[in-house]
Amino acid sequence: MSAFIQQLPALIGVVIGALGSYLAVMRGDQARFRREQAVRWEERRLTVYADYARSLKKSVTLTYRVAAHLGNDPHPHPLSPEEAAPQLAEATDARDPAGEALLMLGSPEVVEKARAWVVAVMDMEGFLRDRTHSPETWSGLLQRQRAARESYYAAVRRDVALPPGHSGEWRLAPIRTP
């Protein structure tokens, strides 16, 4: 029995070492799993944010073209309201699932900024449905939409921890007439 008692501290040390090693490996695996899960969700959120922006931007581009047809915008490819109607309906239909995904995965701040952006776009669409000719009013609607878009992108960048980005406003050189 005395041989067993002499080896008991070594045996206890082995058991404690094995238990410590097991706990360290388990904690490391749990931490790695949480990091990988966070990265997966962040990638999904970024995809949802981009899909929503893409679907809304399609509506915006169509409104520019219709506004050009009505004499409110200098877009080089005007489109009559009749020709644009099916495309606008399709773009609006595409916004709904993108918006639902945004509601499910988006942060409250991003969702609120997305709401402000879509309301600005809907106001632009309403202006065009009325077939209003007022370049000044259209310009104000454009500025509101651009500010809302910029706020949305800034909120997205904060949510996914990206550095500040470009405003998205492209200044074009004036068109020269020969």
N, C-alpha and C positions, 0 to 999 in steps of 0.2 A: 504494500500500500504506500510505503514511503516513496517509491519510485514514481507512482502516479502523482502524489502530492508535489514532488519535485518538478514534474513536467506540467503541472496544472497552470502555472503562470504563462508558460509558453503557449499552451493550448488556448487559454483565455485570450492571449494576445493575437493568435491566429484568427479566432472567432471575431474579435473586435475589429481586426484589420479587414477581414472578409466583409463584415457588415458595413464598415465605413466605406470600403471600396464599392459595394453594391449601392449604398445610398448616394455616393458621389456620381456614379454612372447614371442612376435613375434621375437625379436632379439635373444633370447635364442633358439627358435625353428629353426631359420635360421642357427645359429651357429652349432647346433646339426646336422642339415641336411647336412651342408657342411662337418663336421667331418665324418659322416657316409658315405657320398658319397666318400670322399677321401680314407677311409678305404676300401670300395668296389673296387675302381679302383686300389688301391695298391695290394689287394689280386688278382685281375685279372692279373695285370702286373706280379706278382710273379709266377702265374700259367703259363702264357705265357713264361716267362723266363725258368721255369723248363721244360716245354714241348719241347721247342727248344733245350735245353741242352740234354734232353733224346733222342730226335730224332737224334741229331748229334753224341751222344755217341754210338748209335747203329751202325752207319757207322764206327766209330773208332774201335769198338770191332771187327767188321768184317774184317777191314783192318789188324788188329793184326793177326787174324787167317790166312788170305791169306798170309801175310808176313812170317808167320811161315812155311807154306807149301813151300814157295820159298826159305827158309833158311835164312831169314833176321831177324826173331824175335823168341824169345824163348817161345812163347805162347804154352801152353800144349795141345791145341786142334786145330791143323792145319786144314785148309779147302782149298780145291783146288779152283782155280779161277772159274772153271766151276760150282762147287757146290755153290760157293758164289754169282755168278752173279745174280740169281733171288732175293736173300736176299739183296744184295747191291742195286739193282734197287728198291726194296720195301722201303728200308731205305732212299734212295734218294727221292723217291716220297713222303715219310712222312715228309721230311724236308721242302718241299715247303709250305704246309699250315701253318706249325709252323713258318716258316720264315715270311710269310705274316702277321700273327698275331703279330709277334715281330715288324715288321715295323709299324704296326698300333698303338700299345700300348707302345712300348719301348722308352726309352729315347734315344736321339741321341748318347750319349756315349756308351750305351749298344749295340745299333744297330751296331755301328762301331766296337766294340770289337767282336760282333758276326760275322761280316763280316770277320774279320781277322782270326777267328777260323775256319770258314767254308772254307776259301781259303786254310788254312793249311791242312785241311782234304781232300779237293779236290786234292791238290798236292800229298798227300799220295796215294789217289786212282789212280791218273795218274801214279805214280811210279810203282804201282802194275799192272796196265794195260799193261805196257811195259815189265812186267815179269823180271824186273831187279834183279840181285843178287848182292847186295852191302849192307852188314850189317852196314857199316859206314854211308853211305848216309841215310839209313833207320833210324839209330839212330838220325841223325840230324833232319830228318823230325819229328820224335817222340818228340824231345825236343822242336821244334817249335810249334807243336800242343799242347803240355802240357803247354807251356808258354802262348799261345793264350787262352787256356781254363781257365787258372788261371786268366788272365786279364779280361776275360768275367765274371767270378764269382765275381771278385773284383768290377767290374763296377755294377753288379747286386746288390751286397751288399750295395754299396754306394747309389744306386738309391732307394732302399727300406729301407734305414737307418738301416741296420743290422751291427753288429760289424764285424771286419775282421774275416775271417774263415781260415780253413785249406787249404794248397796248393793243396791237392788232390794227392800228390805224395806219394805212399806207398812203403817203402823200404822193400823188402823181403829178408829173409835170403838166402844165397846161398844154392843150392840144394846139398845135400851130396850124394856122391856115395858110395855104400857099399864096 
